[in-house]
Amino acid sequence: MRIPLIAGNWKMNKNPEQTREFVSAVKSKLPQSGKVETVIGAPAVDLEALVESSADTQLKPAAENCYFEDAGAFTGENSPKVLSEMHIPYVIIGHSERREYFHETDEDVNKKAHQIFKNRMTPILCVGESLEIREKGETNKWVEDQVKAGIKGLTEDQVSRLVIAYEPIWAIGTGKTATSEQAEEVCAHIRKVVEKLYSEGVAEKMRVLYGGSVKPENIKELMGKKNIDGGLVGGASLEPESFLQLANYND
Ligand code: PEP
């Protein structure tokens, strides 16, 4: 049984005070983490506030990025070792904004995934195609290549704990959601790719999220799909009310 996961991605929004206010507004109304796990990915400058304010709540913190080395002369980067020492369980990697604006490659994403697991955290590995690739009918191949490159060399145990977020780039922050059928088709393909590379058991344990204009109005339909285990949510995770509606989609 895969536990559904609703993960917010605040991107470069909110300061530490707003972070504490958000947690205080949602904390008593979140589902039990055994029923629906809830995560917020926050900018590095807000993580201390997020960790402190969400301790003893059902909300888990995530970093939005990290480097693939634990320490050294890497000005401006964030250490996975320190994130782990801060008790942060998840790190988002390979988001399309990081790939596009910061030139993060599949190889970087793979190195980050290894380092995150080495530091006993879990990567939320993002993949997804552009509109051009979708229109050429090459979505499954593109996503398959990103998944294979991103998880290269990971062990069975690591992949069974991994979270993959399928986020079509054309649906991120555009208000255009993939239909639940389009989302399910690619999420099912991702699980098949992992099944072929590892085993059915590993693929059945691994969680696959959909992301791209997820909102309270469409979460239920998306969550009704067999291979969609949750959502990675940008815009609709910023307001306590809409995040709570997403987290409690089952009620
Ligand atoms: C995202 O940031 O990963 C995302 C999917 O954004 P939005 O929900 O705003 O489309």
Boltz pocket constraint, residues with backbone or C-beta under 6 A from the ligand:
constraints:
  - pocket:
      binder: B
      contacts: [[A, 9], [A, 11], [A, 167], [A, 171], [A, 172], [A, 173], [A, 174], [A, 175], [A, 211], [A, 212], [A, 213], [A, 214], [A, 232], [A, 233], [A, 234], [A, 235], [A, 236]]
      max_distance: 6.0
